Amino acid sequence: MGYRATRSATATKTDTPVRDSPQSINIVPRRVITDQRDTRLTDAVTNVSNVVLGSTVQGRSQNFLIRGFNTQVFAVDGVLVDPAINFTPVTRDLVDAERVEVIKGPASMLFGRGDPAGVVNIVTRRPTLEPTAEASVQGGSFGFRRFEGTVSSALPAVEGLAARLSFAAQEDPTFRNFGGDTNRRVFVAPAVSWTPSADTRVYVNSSFTNQHTQYDEGLTAFRGRVPLDNIGRYYGEPNSRYVGEFNTITMRAEHDVNENLMLRQVVSGQWGTFNVFAARALDVNDAGTLLTRREATVNSRFAAVDTQSEAVMKFETFGLAHTALLGIEYSNGFRHALSMMGNLAPVSFLNPTFGAAFQPLRFQADLKQKLDLYGFYAQDQIVLAPGLQLVVGARFDLGTQYYFNRVPASKTQPPEGDLFNASPRVGLIYRPFEPVTFYASYATSFLPQTANILNVANPDPSAGEQVEAGTRVDLTPGLTLSAAAFRITRNNVAAVDPKNPGFSVITGQQQAQGVEADLAGEILPGWNIIGSVGLLDARITKDATFAVGNRLTGVPVFSGSLWTTYEVQQGALRGLGLGFGITHVGQRYGDLDNSFKVGAYNRVDALVYYDFDAHWRLSVNMRNLTNARYIEAPTNATNNTPGAPFTVLATITARL
């Protein structure tokens, strides 16, 4: 696969060509991930229009802003991560990713609970019967080092049985001044596939991540801006640490009863823990000389199970061809987190130093969260006429939710809350002639509230809806241009309570509308490209707490990216490849009050590689060639992630 993918199971769950999906979907294939040497999910999805990093969750993980709205979870092979946690507790590695798919806008009809932003789905690399293996050793700026690999082969003991093992281990001290500490992550992903017959397929994949990182809130805003004179400035202490574990095992079995009926069963289990010991920034004094802090600890554990039972049917009625999906999903998850806090000495705002004595801790909060949810869904893809398709579906979710964050100011235990939501979806696809497709769609989403509202038990879920129209054009057999216009409206949105920072408020309504375009594929033999451009207006449209018209946190009006590579096809330089990329992110506000903003930036990247033969490659990736200083993700006044300065990464790859 090159830079363009033509099929996806994310948008419809029926292995449909991308051009027949009634909603915008963008795919980042393995080839792009390898060329860019993406080790974070963030790096892959920023190839997609109107997608930027929302937060690193204090250096622990990542979430994204898709079409203006934050999404904190993602899916792996169509299964969402634990529904009972607010963020993935580790940075997801990509060594086992075959491709990353981004379906934009509400997707609750297929995935149930979720943000209106969309769904990021990692499709994993399947085991192969033919022996394959590759391994890479990497080293780069600021002491970065990494070893990754994957090996796959048939297991001779059983006919049709194959296994793959993907693994990665890295250490990254980074450019941040942590006082000599570093970040470490180990990722292991065993997978087994079994094809006992031509009509039966079983796939079991798993992943185990252990992460030890510095707790890092980034830079702090003051008087409407974030100082960038020293992007390594760190307001924590060397012993501020984060330890996270996330594990998952998923079994997927499919059986073709006949050519018109396929049955699918998915069972997934997820569990893990995370622990924090940190110095946290609070505020800057009026003179801009001191930053007040506190110390905090969190000990959290969580687990979830998810099952999906589905049938995909093909049939005809009154001369119309149908591809129907029927499904039942059950999700059950819990999280229990205990947090403590204490006093900590302030530090200089511009010249912080280490060595503050940690004080005794006191109780802050005891969070218990459970979600028990059943989903029933049906979808029909109907061929109305040659070149004309209708996609219609609906999902009904019902269950219970328990959310109690016991704090000193709120000790009354709330009752268990009932959940019910209907999520309709409809789309029309029109192909007037073969290279061109037009589509229009309407979709909805819902997300159970996990916000702690003062004196309010079980607030209503956040709900979203999107209208979208778009087109896809195959400019050449290997190059596709897609474009879309959309409007997303989200109601019952939770945000930090400005009068009680330990609680949240429901902010009313937010809306994002915009246009975007994406280009991916091969221009000429050896010349590949993936690029995007997005224009977005994301604002508060109704509210009693924040000013109507304020822009949403971290959302640029204009953003875009371009990445292109060329490999010499013949002659003495055959095997030599060059790559160039530029990423632009416009000016953004750092909170819903629009009290501060961060400037626009352009990051320029480059790649040089040489394939000595089919088995060996040497590559050198250079990032931020101009050494630009910028904020990659503004999250709030005390959490602003600076982008890395000029960095170099050298990689040696060996293939079987």
N, C-alpha and C positions, 0 to 999 in steps of 0.2 A: 504494500500500500504506500502511495506517495503522500502528497499533501492534501489530497481530496478523498473523502469517503462518500460513498453513494447510498449506503443502506444504514438503517438504525432501528433498534428495537425499543428505544427510549420513548419516542413521541407517541407510539401507538401500541407497543408491546406485541406487535405482530410481524416483526421483521419486514418493515415496509421501506421502499425506496424513500430517500430523504425528500425527493421532489413530490411525493404523495403524502407528505405530512402537513396537516392543516395549521401548523404553528411553527414559528421560527425555531430551527434547531441548527446548531453549529457544532462541528466535530473537529477536534484536534488529534490527528493520527499519531501513531507511534513514531513515525519518521520525524515529525516536527519536534516531539519531545526529545528524541535522541540528538537531533542537530543542535537544538538550543541548550541541551544538557539541563533540562528542567528537573529539579529535585523537589520542588514544591508544587502542589496543585495550583497555587496562585500563579506561578509562571506560565502554566499551560493555558489557563482560562483567560488570561489577559491578552491572548491572541484573538479573542472574540469581541465583537463590537458591543459597546455599552456594558462592559464588565470590568470592574476595577476592584482592587483589594479594599475590603471594608475595615479589617482589623486583623492583627496578629494575635489577639487575645492575650496581651502582655507577653508575647514571645512564645506562647504555648501552642498555638494552633493557627487557624485562619478562617475568616469568613469573607463573603463577597458581596459586592453591590452589583446586582443585575438589573438593568433598566431602572436604576434609582433606588431599589429596595434591597435590604439586607437579607441574605440567606445564610444561616449558620450551620446547616447540615447538608450532607450530600448523600448520594446513593452509590452503592457498589453492585454492579450487575443487576440494577433495578430494585435493590432493597435499601431503603433509607436507613441511616444510622440511628442509633438508639433514640426513640421518641421522647424519652424522659430526661434528656439532658439538653442544655441550651447551646452547647458547642461541642465539637469533636475534641476530645482531650489531648490529641497529639496532632502533629503535622503529618498528613498522609503522604507516604512515599509513593513514587510513580514507577518503581522498577518493574512492577508486575502489570502495568497498565498497557493495554493494547491501543486504547484511544480514550479520550475524554469527550463526553457529549454534554452540551449545554442546551437544554430546552428552556426557552425564555417565556416568562409569563406563568400564570397559574397552571398547575398540573395536578390539582387535587382529584380530578376524575380518575386518574390512573394511580396516583401515589398516596392519596389520602391527605393527612395533615401536611401542611407545607406553606411556605411563604409565597406571596404573589410574585416574587422575583423570578422564580423558576427552579429548576432542578439541575444540579451538576451530577452526572453519572459517570463513574469510572467503569469501563468495560475491561475485564482482566484478560491476560494472555492465557489461552487454553493450552493444555498439554498436547503434544504431538507424538504420533507413532514413530516418526522419523527422528533419530537422535539429533539434537541441536544443543548448542551451548555457547555462551558468550560471557565474558567477564571484563570489567573495566576498573582501572586504577586511576584515581584523580587526585590532583593536588593543585592548590591555588593560593590566592592572596589571603593574608591574615591568618595563615596556618590551616586553611581548609584542607581536609583530606577525606577521601571516601573510597570505599570498595563496594562494588555491586556486581551482580551476575544473575544468570538464569540458566538452568539446565533442564532439558526435557527429553523424554524417551519412552518407548513402549516398555511395559513390564511383561516379560515373557511368560510369566506363570499363568496369565489369564488372557484369552483372546479378546482383543479390542480394548485392553486396559493400558492407559498411559498416565504418566505423572510428570509434573513440573515443580521445580523448586526455584523461587526467586528470592533474592536476599540483598540487603544493603546495610552498610554500617558507615557512619560518618561522624566526624568531629569538626565543629565549626566555631572557633573562638570569636569570629566576626570582628568588625571594625569598632564595635562598641567597647567602652572602657569599663569592663566588668571587674577590674581589680585582679586580673590574671586568671579568671575562671573561663569556662568554655561551655559549649553546647554539644550534646551527644545524642544520637538516635540509632537504634538497631531495629531493622524490619526484616521479618521472615514470612514468606507466603508460600506454603505448600498447596498443591492442587492435584486432583486426580480426576480423570475422565474415563468413562467406561461406555463402550458402544457394543452391547452384547448382540445386537442385530441392527439391520438397516433402519428399523423404525423405532428404536429405543435409545435414548441418550441420558446418561447420568453424569453430572458434574459436581464435584465437591471442591470448593475453594475456601481457603482460610488465610488469615493474616494475624500476625502478632507483632505489636509495636511497643518498644520500651524507649522512653524519652527522658533524658535528664538535661534540663536547660536552665539558663538564668532567667529569673522573673524580670521582665524588661518592659516597663511602661513607655519607653521612648522619651520624647522631649515634651516640655510643658509650655503652654501658651502664656503670653503676658502682653497686656495692652493691645489685643487684637491681632497678634501674630505669634509665630513660633520662631524663636531665634535659631539661626542655622550657622552661627559662627563656629560652633564645635558640635558636629553631628555625632561624635563619640561620647558626649556628655551623658553621665549616668547618675541618677538620683537615688539608686538603691545602695545596697551593701554587698560585698563579695559573697556573703553567705545567704543572700536571697536566692532561693532555689525553687525549681518546679520539677516534680517527678510525675510522669503520666504513663499509664499503660492502657492500651486498647486492643481487644482481641475479638475476633469474629470467625465463625464457621458457618458456611452456607452450603446446603445441598439443593441441587436443582435437577429434577427428573422430568423428562419429556417422553411421551409415547404417541406415535402416530397410529391411531386406531385404524384409519384408512386415509386415503388421499384428501378427505374433506374434514377430518376431525383430528385434532391434536390435543392431548391432555397434558397439563403441566402442574407440578407440585414443587413449591419452594419452601424450605424451612431454614430459618437463620437464627443463630444465637449470638449475642454480643454481650461482653462484660469488660469491666475494667475499673481502675481507680485513678485518682490524681490527688497529689498533696502539694500544698503551697506553703512556703515560709518566706515572707517578703517584707521589704520596706516599701510603703506606698506613698506617693505624693498626694498632698491635700490641696494646697493653695500657695500662691505667692503673695508676700506682703505688698502693701501699696507702694513702697519704695523700690520694689523689684530687687531686693538684696537677699531675702531669705525665702526658702521654700519649706513650708511645714510638712511633716510626714507622720505617719503612724506605722506600726508593725501589724502584720496580719498573717494568720494561718488558716488554711482550709484543708480538711480531710474529707474526701468524697469517694463513694463507691456507687456503682450503677450496674444494671444488667437489663437485658431485654430479649424477647423472643418475637419473631415475626413469621407468620405462615401465609402463603398465598396458594390458593387452589384455583386453577384457571382452565378454561376450555376455549380453543380457537376453532371456529367452524367456518367452512366455506359452502355456500349453497346458492340457489337461485330461486327467486319468486317473481312471477309475472315478467319474466325476461330480464330481471335485474340481478346482477351478481353481488353477493354479500360476502364480506369477511367479518365475522362477529367474534367478539371477545366477551366471555362471561367469567366473573371472578368473585371470590370471597377471600378477604384478608383479615387476619387477626393479629393485633399487636398488643403486647403487654410489656411495660417497662417501669422501672423504679430508679430513683436516685435518693441517696441519703448523704447530706453534707453537713459537717459541723465546722463552724468558723469561730475564731477567737481574734481579739485585737488588743493592742496595747499602745502606749505612748512611745514616741521616738523623737530624738532631738532633731531640730531643723538643720538644713545645710545651706550653704551659699547657693544662690540661684544660678550664678554664672560660673562659679568655681567650686563645685561640690567636692568634698573629701570624705574618705571612708573612716570608720572607727567608732561610730556611735554605739553606745551600750544598749543592748536590747533589754526591755523592761518586762515585768511580769504581765502575762496575758489575762484578759477577762473575756467572759462570754459575749459573743456578738450575735450569732444566729444558729439555729438548728433547722435545717431544711429537710422536709420529707415530701417526696413527689412520686405519684403513681399515675399511670395511664393505662386504661384497659379499653380497647377500641376494636369494634367490628366494622368492616367495610364491605359493602355489596355493590358491584359495579358491572355495567354492561356498555358495550361499544359496538357500533356497526359501521363498517366502511362499505358504502353502496356505490356501485358503478351505475350512474343514472343514464349515461350515454357515452359513446367514445370520447375520451378526453374530459369527462365531467364526473366528479366523485363528490359524494356527501359523506361526511363523518359526523356521527351523532352519538352521544353517550351521556350517561349520568351515573353518579355514585352517591350512595347513602352511607354515612358513618354514624354509628351510635355506640355509646359506651359511657364510661365514668372517668372522672379525673379527681385526684386528690392532690392539693398543693397547699402546704402549710410551712411558712417560714417563720418559725418562732423566734422573736426578737424581744429584747427587754420592754419595748413599747407596745408589743402586740403579742399576747400570750393566749388569746382565745382560739381554741381549735375550731377551724371551719368544718362544715359538713362536706361529705363527698358530693361532687357536682356531676350532674347528668350532661352528656354531650349528645347533640344531634346536628347533623349538617347534610344538606343536599348540594351536590356539586355537578351542575350540568355543563355540557360542552357541545359545541356544534361548529363545524367547519365545512367550507365548500372549496373544492379544488378544480381548476379549469385549465386544461392544456389545449390551447387553440391549434398549436402545431408543436412538433416534437421538442425543439430546444427550449421552449418557453412554458413556464407554469405560473399561474396566478392563484392566490388563495385568500380567503377571508375567514376569520374565526372569532368565536366568543368562548371564553373559558373563565372558570372561577376557582377560588381557593379558600381554605379555612385553616386556622392554626389555633389550637387551644392556648389560652393565656397561661404563661408561667411567671407573670409579673406579680410582685407583692404589692397590692394596693392597700393603703392604710384604711382600715375599717370596712373593707369590701371583700367578701368571700366569693370565689368562683366567678370572676368577671366574664362577660361574654367573649367568645373567641374572636380573634382578628379575622376579618373576611376581606377578600379581594376579588376583583373582576377585571378582565382585559378584553378589549376589542382590538383586532389586528388585521391588517391587510398587507400582503406582500407578494413578491415574485421571485422566481428562480430562473436563471438563464444559463444554459450551457454555451458559453462563448466559443469553445472548441470541445471536442470529445473529452479533453482532460482538464478543462478549466471552467469553473462555475462561479457566477456572480449571483448573490442573493441580496434582497433589499426588503425592508419592511417599515411600515408606519404603525404606531400603536398608542394606546392610552390605557394605563392601569390605575385603578382607584382602590385604595385600601382604607378600611374603616376599623375602628377600635384598636388603634395602634398604641402600644405601651412605650413610655419614655420615662426618664428619671424625673422624679417629683422635685421641682426647684425649691419647694418649701421644706421638704423632708427627703434629703438625698438618699436615705436608706430605703426609700420606697419608690414606687412608680406611679404614674398617672396614665389614664387613657387619653390620648391626645386628639381623638376625633377622627379626622379624615386627611389622607395624603393622596396626592395624585402625581403621576409621572406620564409625560407624553413626549414622543420624539420620533426620530427616523434613524435608520442605520443601514449599513451595507457591509457585506463581507465577500471577499474574493479568495478562492483557494484552488490550487491545482498546478498543472504543468503548463508553462507558456510555450517552451520549446524543449526538445530533448535535453535533459540535464538541468533545465532552468525551472525551479519550483518557487511558488509564492503563496503566502497566506497573509491577508491583510484585512483591516477593518476600519470603519469610521462610524462614529455615533454622535448625534446631536440630541440633547435631552433637557427637558424642563421638568424638574421634580420639586414640588412645593407642598406646604401645608395648605389645605383648602378649607378646612373647618376645624376650629379648636377654641377651647376656653382657657388654655394655659399658655400656649405659644402664639406668636403673632401670625395671623393668616397671611400667606404670601412668602413667609420665610422658606428658604431653600433647605432641602433635606441634607442631613449630615454626610459629608464626604463625597457628594455627587457632583462631578464636573458637568458643565454645560456641553463641552466638546471634548471628545477623546478619540484616539485612533492608534493603530499600530500597523507596522509593515515588517515582514520578515521574508527574505528571499535568499536562495542559495543557487549557485551554479557549479556543476561538476564537469570538468573537461572530459569529453567523450572519447577522444582518440589522440594519437600522437604521443610525443615524448612526455607530455604532462598529464596523460590520462590517469585518473584517480585523484587529481588535485581538485579540491572544492573550496569555494569562497562563499561566505555568507555575510549579509548585512541586514540590520534591523533598526527601526526607530519606533519609540513609543512616546506618544504625547498624551498627557492628562492635564486638563484645564484647571483653573482656579476652583477651590472647593471651600465650603464652610465647615467648621469643626464641630458645631453643635446645632441643635434646633433653635436656639436663641440667636444664631448667626453672630455670636459675640466675637468670634475670631475666624480668620480664614488663612489658608495656605496657598502659595503661589502655584501657577502652572509650571510644568517641567517637560523637558524633552530628554529622553534617555537614548543614546546611540550605542548599538551593540555590533559586534563583528565576529566572524568565525573563519578560521583557516583549518582545513583538514587534508590529510593525504592517506589514501588507501594503498598500502604497499602491495597488497594482493587481496584475495577474498577473505583472508583470515586476520589481517592486522590493519588497524587504523590509528593514526595519531591526529588528535584534534586540539586546537587551542581556541577557546572561547574568551572573548574580551567584552566586558559589560561596562556601560557608562564611560565610553571613551573620552567624553569631554569633562569627566569628573564633576558633573553637575551636582549641586546640593539641593535636595528637595525632600518633601514629606511624602512618603509613599501612601500612608493611610492615616488621616486625621480621624480620631474616634471620639475624643472629648478633650477638655482643657488640659488634662494631665496625661493623656495617652495619644501620642503622635509619633508614628513609626517613621524614622528617617530612612531614606533610600541609601543603598550601599554606594560608596565612591567607586572610582575606577578599580576593577578587579579583573584578574586573569585566572583562567582555569584550564589546565592541561590534562588531557585524558588519553590513555593508551587502552585500546580495546582489542581483545583477542576473541575470535570466533572459531567454532569447530568447523 
